[in-house]
Amino acid sequence: MAILTRLAPAKVNLFLHVGAVQPDGYHPLSSLVAFADVGDIVSVEPADRLSLTVTGPFAGGLEGQGDNLILKALRALAADRGMADLPLHVTLDKRLPIAAGLGGGSSDAGAALHLANQALGLGLLESALEDLSRVVGADGPMCLRARPAWAEGIGERLTEVPDLPSLHAVLYNPGRPSPTGAVYRAYDADPSGEPVRPHPPSDWSPDTVIAWLARTRNDLEAPAARLEPAIAIALQDLAAQPGARLVRMSGSGATVFGLFDSAAEARQAAGKLDRNHGPGWAVAARLGGNAP
Protein backbone atom coordinates (compact mmCIF):
# COMPACT_ATOMS: atom_id res chain seq x y z
CA MET A 1 0.00 0.00 0.00
CA ALA A 2 1.30 3.44 -0.88
CA ILE A 3 1.38 6.29 1.60
CA LEU A 4 -2.00 8.02 1.66
CA THR A 5 -2.26 11.71 2.54
CA ARG A 6 -5.15 14.03 3.34
CA LEU A 7 -5.61 17.67 4.35
CA ALA A 8 -7.13 18.18 7.80
CA PRO A 9 -8.59 21.64 7.13
CA ALA A 10 -8.84 24.46 9.63
CA LYS A 11 -12.37 24.99 10.92
CA VAL A 12 -13.58 28.58 11.20
CA ASN A 13 -16.69 29.70 13.10
CA LEU A 14 -17.95 32.55 10.95
CA PHE A 15 -20.23 33.39 13.85
CA LEU A 16 -20.73 31.72 17.23
CA HIS A 17 -23.80 32.43 19.34
CA VAL A 18 -23.55 30.80 22.78
CA GLY A 19 -26.15 30.33 25.51
CA ALA A 20 -25.74 29.87 29.25
CA VAL A 21 -24.30 26.61 30.55
CA GLN A 22 -26.89 23.85 31.03
CA PRO A 23 -27.16 21.42 33.98
CA ASP A 24 -25.23 18.82 31.97
CA GLY A 25 -22.27 21.22 31.76
CA TYR A 26 -22.65 21.93 28.03
CA HIS A 27 -23.41 25.24 26.35
CA PRO A 28 -26.08 25.42 23.61
CA LEU A 29 -24.79 27.19 20.54
CA SER A 30 -25.51 28.23 17.00
CA SER A 31 -22.73 28.69 14.47
CA LEU A 32 -22.02 28.84 10.77
CA VAL A 33 -18.93 26.71 10.25
CA ALA A 34 -16.66 26.90 7.21
CA PHE A 35 -13.46 25.06 6.36
CA ALA A 36 -10.28 26.48 4.89
CA ASP A 37 -7.98 25.31 2.13
CA VAL A 38 -5.14 25.29 4.69
CA GLY A 39 -4.61 22.99 7.65
CA ASP A 40 -2.59 20.08 9.00
CA ILE A 41 -1.49 17.21 6.76
CA VAL A 42 -2.21 13.63 7.86
CA SER A 43 -0.57 10.61 6.21
CA VAL A 44 -0.89 6.85 6.81
CA GLU A 45 1.28 3.93 5.72
CA PRO A 46 1.49 0.21 6.54
CA ALA A 47 3.05 -0.75 9.87
CA ASP A 48 3.08 -3.59 12.38
CA ARG A 49 0.97 -1.64 14.86
CA LEU A 50 -0.75 1.69 15.32
CA SER A 51 1.69 4.52 15.95
CA LEU A 52 1.91 8.28 15.48
CA THR A 53 4.72 10.67 14.57
CA VAL A 54 4.22 14.43 14.79
CA THR A 55 6.28 16.77 12.60
CA GLY A 56 5.84 20.32 11.33
CA PRO A 57 6.22 23.84 12.67
CA PHE A 58 3.85 23.32 15.62
CA ALA A 59 4.88 19.78 16.54
CA GLY A 60 6.68 20.97 19.66
CA GLY A 61 3.44 21.89 21.38
CA LEU A 62 2.16 18.33 21.12
CA GLU A 63 5.02 16.50 22.87
CA GLY A 64 5.29 13.83 20.18
CA GLN A 65 1.85 12.26 20.57
CA GLY A 66 -0.44 14.96 19.29
CA ASP A 67 -3.39 15.70 21.52
CA ASN A 68 -4.13 11.98 21.17
CA LEU A 69 -7.34 12.64 19.23
CA ILE A 70 -5.96 10.83 16.18
CA LEU A 71 -5.06 7.79 18.28
CA LYS A 72 -8.34 7.99 20.20
CA ALA A 73 -10.36 7.98 16.97
CA LEU A 74 -8.37 5.16 15.37
CA ARG A 75 -8.58 3.01 18.49
CA ALA A 76 -12.34 3.51 18.41
CA LEU A 77 -12.30 2.35 14.78
CA ALA A 78 -10.29 -0.74 15.70
CA ALA A 79 -12.69 -1.62 18.52
CA ASP A 80 -15.69 -1.12 16.26
CA ARG A 81 -14.19 -3.51 13.70
CA GLY A 82 -13.26 -6.07 16.35
CA MET A 83 -9.54 -5.52 15.77
CA ALA A 84 -6.94 -5.50 18.52
CA ASP A 85 -4.94 -2.84 16.68
CA LEU A 86 -4.64 -1.12 13.33
CA PRO A 87 -1.55 -1.92 11.21
CA LEU A 88 -0.87 1.72 10.40
CA HIS A 89 1.72 4.37 11.08
CA VAL A 90 0.27 7.89 11.07
CA THR A 91 2.29 11.04 10.44
CA LEU A 92 0.80 14.37 11.46
CA ASP A 93 2.42 17.41 9.84
CA LYS A 94 1.22 19.98 12.38
CA ARG A 95 0.87 23.26 10.47
CA LEU A 96 -1.89 24.87 12.58
CA PRO A 97 -1.17 26.52 15.92
CA ILE A 98 -2.16 24.72 19.13
CA ALA A 99 -5.28 25.75 21.10
CA ALA A 100 -6.09 28.09 18.24
CA GLY A 101 -9.88 27.83 17.86
CA LEU A 102 -9.49 26.11 14.49
CA GLY A 103 -10.62 22.59 15.40
CA GLY A 104 -7.18 21.22 14.57
CA GLY A 105 -7.28 18.08 16.72
CA SER A 106 -10.80 17.13 15.63
CA SER A 107 -9.97 17.77 11.98
CA ASP A 108 -6.82 15.65 12.31
CA ALA A 109 -8.89 12.80 13.75
CA GLY A 110 -11.44 13.07 10.95
CA ALA A 111 -8.76 12.94 8.28
CA ALA A 112 -7.17 9.93 9.98
CA LEU A 113 -10.49 8.06 10.04
CA HIS A 114 -11.01 8.69 6.32
CA LEU A 115 -7.48 7.53 5.52
CA ALA A 116 -7.66 4.40 7.69
CA ASN A 117 -10.97 3.46 6.10
CA GLN A 118 -9.38 3.81 2.64
CA ALA A 119 -6.05 2.20 3.49
CA LEU A 120 -7.57 -0.89 5.11
CA GLY A 121 -10.38 -1.25 2.58
CA LEU A 122 -13.05 -1.20 5.28
CA GLY A 123 -15.72 0.32 3.04
CA LEU A 124 -17.38 2.26 5.86
CA LEU A 125 -19.87 4.95 4.85
CA GLU A 126 -19.32 8.53 5.97
CA SER A 127 -22.21 8.18 8.42
CA ALA A 128 -20.41 5.32 10.17
CA LEU A 129 -17.20 7.32 10.34
CA GLU A 130 -19.17 10.24 11.78
CA ASP A 131 -20.46 8.02 14.58
CA LEU A 132 -16.90 6.98 15.40
CA SER A 133 -15.68 10.59 15.28
CA ARG A 134 -17.94 11.52 18.21
CA VAL A 135 -15.35 9.97 20.51
CA VAL A 136 -13.20 13.10 20.07
CA GLY A 137 -16.00 15.51 21.02
CA ALA A 138 -18.84 17.55 19.59
CA ASP A 139 -16.63 18.90 16.77
CA GLY A 140 -15.88 15.39 15.52
CA PRO A 141 -18.66 14.89 12.97
CA MET A 142 -18.49 18.41 11.49
CA CYS A 143 -14.71 18.18 11.11
CA LEU A 144 -14.95 14.72 9.55
CA ARG A 145 -17.37 16.10 6.94
CA ALA A 146 -15.32 19.31 6.49
CA ARG A 147 -18.17 20.99 4.63
CA PRO A 148 -19.95 24.29 5.43
CA ALA A 149 -22.77 23.77 7.91
CA TRP A 150 -25.03 25.30 10.49
CA ALA A 151 -24.05 23.76 13.83
CA GLU A 152 -26.59 23.79 16.64
CA GLY A 153 -27.32 22.06 19.94
CA ILE A 154 -23.84 21.56 21.37
CA GLY A 155 -22.51 21.42 17.82
CA GLU A 156 -23.85 17.97 17.05
CA ARG A 157 -26.89 19.07 14.99
CA LEU A 158 -25.56 19.81 11.52
CA THR A 159 -27.35 21.25 8.50
CA GLU A 160 -25.14 21.60 5.46
CA VAL A 161 -24.94 24.95 3.67
CA PRO A 162 -24.00 24.14 0.07
CA ASP A 163 -24.64 27.74 -1.03
CA LEU A 164 -21.92 29.30 1.11
CA PRO A 165 -19.56 30.96 -1.39
CA SER A 166 -15.79 30.94 -1.32
CA LEU A 167 -14.57 33.79 0.88
CA HIS A 168 -11.08 35.28 0.74
CA ALA A 169 -9.64 35.35 4.25
CA VAL A 170 -6.64 35.79 6.47
CA LEU A 171 -6.18 33.56 9.51
CA TYR A 172 -4.03 35.25 12.13
CA ASN A 173 -2.88 33.78 15.44
CA PRO A 174 -0.94 36.03 17.84
CA GLY A 175 1.24 33.18 19.07
CA ARG A 176 -0.62 32.68 22.32
CA PRO A 177 -2.88 29.72 23.22
CA SER A 178 -6.50 30.18 24.25
CA PRO A 179 -7.66 27.08 26.19
CA THR A 180 -11.31 26.36 25.48
CA GLY A 181 -12.23 25.42 29.05
CA ALA A 182 -10.87 28.64 30.50
CA VAL A 183 -12.70 30.75 27.90
CA TYR A 184 -16.04 29.08 28.60
CA ARG A 185 -15.54 29.55 32.36
CA ALA A 186 -14.89 33.24 31.76
CA TYR A 187 -18.01 33.43 29.60
CA ASP A 188 -20.06 31.79 32.38
CA ALA A 189 -19.27 34.75 34.64
CA ASP A 190 -21.44 36.89 32.33
CA PRO A 191 -23.40 34.70 29.88
CA SER A 192 -24.88 37.45 27.73
CA GLY A 193 -25.43 35.52 24.48
CA GLU A 194 -28.29 33.51 23.03
CA PRO A 195 -27.86 30.41 20.82
CA VAL A 196 -30.10 31.76 18.05
CA ARG A 197 -29.58 30.94 14.38
CA PRO A 198 -30.10 34.15 12.40
CA HIS A 199 -32.22 34.24 9.30
CA PRO A 200 -29.99 33.42 6.33
CA PRO A 201 -28.75 36.20 4.02
CA SER A 202 -30.99 37.41 1.24
CA ASP A 203 -28.58 35.84 -1.24
CA TRP A 204 -25.31 33.94 -1.02
CA SER A 205 -23.06 36.31 -2.95
CA PRO A 206 -19.79 37.05 -1.08
CA ASP A 207 -20.64 40.73 -0.64
CA THR A 208 -24.06 40.00 0.85
CA VAL A 209 -22.73 37.23 3.09
CA ILE A 210 -19.99 39.45 4.53
CA ALA A 211 -22.51 42.23 5.25
CA TRP A 212 -24.85 39.69 6.85
CA LEU A 213 -22.07 38.23 9.00
CA ALA A 214 -21.32 41.71 10.33
CA ARG A 215 -24.71 41.58 12.07
CA THR A 216 -23.78 38.36 13.90
CA ARG A 217 -21.14 37.85 16.62
CA ASN A 218 -18.84 35.51 18.47
CA ASP A 219 -20.02 35.46 22.09
CA LEU A 220 -16.70 34.02 23.27
CA GLU A 221 -14.61 36.82 21.78
CA ALA A 222 -14.88 39.27 24.69
CA PRO A 223 -14.14 36.77 27.48
CA ALA A 224 -11.27 35.26 25.47
CA ALA A 225 -9.76 38.71 24.90
CA ARG A 226 -10.05 39.50 28.62
CA LEU A 227 -8.08 36.36 29.42
CA GLU A 228 -5.54 36.87 26.63
CA PRO A 229 -5.01 40.53 25.65
CA ALA A 230 -3.01 39.42 22.59
CA ILE A 231 -6.34 38.45 20.99
CA ALA A 232 -7.62 42.03 21.21
CA ILE A 233 -4.37 43.29 19.70
CA ALA A 234 -4.60 40.71 16.90
CA LEU A 235 -8.14 41.87 16.10
CA GLN A 236 -6.94 45.47 15.90
CA ASP A 237 -3.92 44.60 13.77
CA LEU A 238 -5.99 42.61 11.31
CA ALA A 239 -8.73 45.25 11.13
CA ALA A 240 -6.07 47.82 10.23
CA GLN A 241 -5.09 45.94 7.06
CA PRO A 242 -6.26 47.51 3.78
CA GLY A 243 -9.36 45.81 2.42
CA ALA A 244 -10.42 44.06 5.65
CA ARG A 245 -14.23 43.86 5.49
CA LEU A 246 -14.95 41.84 8.65
CA VAL A 247 -12.65 40.80 11.49
CA ARG A 248 -13.64 38.32 14.20
CA MET A 249 -12.25 35.63 16.47
CA SER A 250 -12.85 31.99 15.52
CA GLY A 251 -14.22 29.55 18.09
CA SER A 252 -12.67 30.08 21.52
CA GLY A 253 -9.57 31.73 19.98
CA ALA A 254 -6.83 32.72 19.84
CA THR A 255 -6.97 32.75 16.02
CA VAL A 256 -8.82 35.65 14.43
CA PHE A 257 -9.91 35.88 10.82
CA GLY A 258 -10.48 38.69 8.39
CA LEU A 259 -12.59 38.59 5.24
CA PHE A 260 -11.46 40.43 2.09
CA ASP A 261 -12.89 41.07 -1.37
CA SER A 262 -9.93 39.55 -3.20
CA ALA A 263 -7.23 36.93 -2.83
CA ALA A 264 -4.58 39.58 -3.55
CA GLU A 265 -5.73 41.75 -0.63
CA ALA A 266 -5.73 38.71 1.66
CA ARG A 267 -2.23 37.67 0.59
CA GLN A 268 -0.89 41.18 1.08
CA ALA A 269 -2.40 41.43 4.56
CA ALA A 270 -1.14 38.00 5.61
CA GLY A 271 2.35 38.81 4.40
CA LYS A 272 2.44 42.09 6.30
CA LEU A 273 1.20 40.50 9.53
CA ASP A 274 3.64 37.63 9.21
CA ARG A 275 6.59 39.98 8.72
CA ASN A 276 5.75 42.53 11.37
CA HIS A 277 4.33 40.63 14.32
CA GLY A 278 7.04 38.43 15.80
CA PRO A 279 5.65 35.10 17.08
CA GLY A 280 2.35 35.50 15.26
CA TRP A 281 1.19 33.15 12.49
CA ALA A 282 -0.67 34.53 9.48
CA VAL A 283 -1.84 32.86 6.30
CA ALA A 284 -4.12 33.73 3.41
CA ALA A 285 -6.87 31.18 2.88
CA ARG A 286 -10.11 30.46 1.11
CA LEU A 287 -13.14 29.60 3.27
CA GLY A 288 -16.38 27.89 2.31
CA GLY A 289 -17.40 26.66 -1.10
CA ASN A 290 -15.38 23.52 -1.79
CA ALA A 291 -12.28 24.93 -0.08
CA PRO A 292 -10.72 21.76 1.42
C-alpha positions in Angstrom: 0.0 0.0 0.0 1.3 3.4 -0.9 1.4 6.3 1.6 -2.0 8.0 1.7 -2.3 11.7 2.5 -5.2 14.0 3.3 -5.6 17.7 4.3 -7.1 18.2 7.8 -8.6 21.6 7.1 -8.8 24.5 9.6 -12.4 25.0 10.9 -13.6 28.6 11.2 -16.7 29.7 13.1 -17.9 32.6 11.0 -20.2 33.4 13.8 -20.7 31.7 17.2 -23.8 32.4 19.3 -23.6 30.8 22.8 -26.1 30.3 25.5 -25.7 29.9 29.3 -24.3 26.6 30.5 -26.9 23.8 31.0 -27.2 21.4 34.0 -25.2 18.8 32.0 -22.3 21.2 31.8 -22.6 21.9 28.0 -23.4 25.2 26.3 -26.1 25.4 23.6 -24.8 27.2 20.5 -25.5 28.2 17.0 -22.7 28.7 14.5 -22.0 28.8 10.8 -18.9 26.7 10.3 -16.7 26.9 7.2 -13.5 25.1 6.4 -10.3 26.5 4.9 -8.0 25.3 2.1 -5.1 25.3 4.7 -4.6 23.0 7.7 -2.6 20.1 9.0 -1.5 17.2 6.8 -2.2 13.6 7.9 -0.6 10.6 6.2 -0.9 6.9 6.8 1.3 3.9 5.7 1.5 0.2 6.5 3.0 -0.8 9.9 3.1 -3.6 12.4 1.0 -1.6 14.9 -0.7 1.7 15.3 1.7 4.5 16.0 1.9 8.3 15.5 4.7 10.7 14.6 4.2 14.4 14.8 6.3 16.8 12.6 5.8 20.3 11.3 6.2 23.8 12.7 3.9 23.3 15.6 4.9 19.8 16.5 6.7 21.0 19.7 3.4 21.9 21.4 2.2 18.3 21.1 5.0 16.5 22.9 5.3 13.8 20.2 1.9 12.3 20.6 -0.4 15.0 19.3 -3.4 15.7 21.5 -4.1 12.0 21.2 -7.3 12.6 19.2 -6.0 10.8 16.2 -5.1 7.8 18.3 -8.3 8.0 20.2 -10.4 8.0 17.0 -8.4 5.2 15.4 -8.6 3.0 18.5 -12.3 3.5 18.4 -12.3 2.3 14.8 -10.3 -0.7 15.7 -12.7 -1.6 18.5 -15.7 -1.1 16.3 -14.2 -3.5 13.7 -13.3 -6.1 16.3 -9.5 -5.5 15.8 -6.9 -5.5 18.5 -4.9 -2.8 16.7 -4.6 -1.1 13.3 -1.6 -1.9 11.2 -0.9 1.7 10.4 1.7 4.4 11.1 0.3 7.9 11.1 2.3 11.0 10.4 0.8 14.4 11.5 2.4 17.4 9.8 1.2 20.0 12.4 0.9 23.3 10.5 -1.9 24.9 12.6 -1.2 26.5 15.9 -2.2 24.7 19.1 -5.3 25.7 21.1 -6.1 28.1 18.2 -9.9 27.8 17.9 -9.5 26.1 14.5 -10.6 22.6 15.4 -7.2 21.2 14.6 -7.3 18.1 16.7 -10.8 17.1 15.6 -10.0 17.8 12.0 -6.8 15.6 12.3 -8.9 12.8 13.8 -11.4 13.1 10.9 -8.8 12.9 8.3 -7.2 9.9 10.0 -10.5 8.1 10.0 -11.0 8.7 6.3 -7.5 7.5 5.5 -7.7 4.4 7.7 -11.0 3.5 6.1 -9.4 3.8 2.6 -6.0 2.2 3.5 -7.6 -0.9 5.1 -10.4 -1.3 2.6 -13.0 -1.2 5.3 -15.7 0.3 3.0 -17.4 2.3 5.9 -19.9 4.9 4.9 -19.3 8.5 6.0 -22.2 8.2 8.4 -20.4 5.3 10.2 -17.2 7.3 10.3 -19.2 10.2 11.8 -20.5 8.0 14.6 -16.9 7.0 15.4 -15.7 10.6 15.3 -17.9 11.5 18.2 -15.3 10.0 20.5 -13.2 13.1 20.1 -16.0 15.5 21.0 -18.8 17.5 19.6 -16.6 18.9 16.8 -15.9 15.4 15.5 -18.7 14.9 13.0 -18.5 18.4 11.5 -14.7 18.2 11.1 -15.0 14.7 9.6 -17.4 16.1 6.9 -15.3 19.3 6.5 -18.2 21.0 4.6 -20.0 24.3 5.4 -22.8 23.8 7.9 -25.0 25.3 10.5 -24.0 23.8 13.8 -26.6 23.8 16.6 -27.3 22.1 19.9 -23.8 21.6 21.4 -22.5 21.4 17.8 -23.9 18.0 17.0 -26.9 19.1 15.0 -25.6 19.8 11.5 -27.4 21.2 8.5 -25.1 21.6 5.5 -24.9 25.0 3.7 -24.0 24.1 0.1 -24.6 27.7 -1.0 -21.9 29.3 1.1 -19.6 31.0 -1.4 -15.8 30.9 -1.3 -14.6 33.8 0.9 -11.1 35.3 0.7 -9.6 35.4 4.2 -6.6 35.8 6.5 -6.2 33.6 9.5 -4.0 35.3 12.1 -2.9 33.8 15.4 -0.9 36.0 17.8 1.2 33.2 19.1 -0.6 32.7 22.3 -2.9 29.7 23.2 -6.5 30.2 24.2 -7.7 27.1 26.2 -11.3 26.4 25.5 -12.2 25.4 29.0 -10.9 28.6 30.5 -12.7 30.8 27.9 -16.0 29.1 28.6 -15.5 29.5 32.4 -14.9 33.2 31.8 -18.0 33.4 29.6 -20.1 31.8 32.4 -19.3 34.8 34.6 -21.4 36.9 32.3 -23.4 34.7 29.9 -24.9 37.4 27.7 -25.4 35.5 24.5 -28.3 33.5 23.0 -27.9 30.4 20.8 -30.1 31.8 18.1 -29.6 30.9 14.4 -30.1 34.1 12.4 -32.2 34.2 9.3 -30.0 33.4 6.3 -28.8 36.2 4.0 -31.0 37.4 1.2 -28.6 35.8 -1.2 -25.3 33.9 -1.0 -23.1 36.3 -2.9 -19.8 37.0 -1.1 -20.6 40.7 -0.6 -24.1 40.0 0.8 -22.7 37.2 3.1 -20.0 39.4 4.5 -22.5 42.2 5.2 -24.8 39.7 6.8 -22.1 38.2 9.0 -21.3 41.7 10.3 -24.7 41.6 12.1 -23.8 38.4 13.9 -21.1 37.9 16.6 -18.8 35.5 18.5 -20.0 35.5 22.1 -16.7 34.0 23.3 -14.6 36.8 21.8 -14.9 39.3 24.7 -14.1 36.8 27.5 -11.3 35.3 25.5 -9.8 38.7 24.9 -10.0 39.5 28.6 -8.1 36.4 29.4 -5.5 36.9 26.6 -5.0 40.5 25.6 -3.0 39.4 22.6 -6.3 38.4 21.0 -7.6 42.0 21.2 -4.4 43.3 19.7 -4.6 40.7 16.9 -8.1 41.9 16.1 -6.9 45.5 15.9 -3.9 44.6 13.8 -6.0 42.6 11.3 -8.7 45.2 11.1 -6.1 47.8 10.2 -5.1 45.9 7.1 -6.3 47.5 3.8 -9.4 45.8 2.4 -10.4 44.1 5.6 -14.2 43.9 5.5 -14.9 41.8 8.6 -12.7 40.8 11.5 -13.6 38.3 14.2 -12.2 35.6 16.5 -12.9 32.0 15.5 -14.2 29.5 18.1 -12.7 30.1 21.5 -9.6 31.7 20.0 -6.8 32.7 19.8 -7.0 32.8 16.0 -8.8 35.6 14.4 -9.9 35.9 10.8 -10.5 38.7 8.4 -12.6 38.6 5.2 -11.5 40.4 2.1 -12.9 41.1 -1.4 -9.9 39.6 -3.2 -7.2 36.9 -2.8 -4.6 39.6 -3.6 -5.7 41.7 -0.6 -5.7 38.7 1.7 -2.2 37.7 0.6 -0.9 41.2 1.1 -2.4 41.4 4.6 -1.1 38.0 5.6 2.4 38.8 4.4 2.4 42.1 6.3 1.2 40.5 9.5 3.6 37.6 9.2 6.6 40.0 8.7 5.7 42.5 11.4 4.3 40.6 14.3 7.0 38.4 15.8 5.6 35.1 17.1 2.3 35.5 15.3 1.2 33.1 12.5 -0.7 34.5 9.5 -1.8 32.9 6.3 -4.1 33.7 3.4 -6.9 31.2 2.9 -10.1 30.5 1.1 -13.1 29.6 3.3 -16.4 27.9 2.3 -17.4 26.7 -1.1 -15.4 23.5 -1.8 -12.3 24.9 -0.1 -10.7 21.8 1.4 
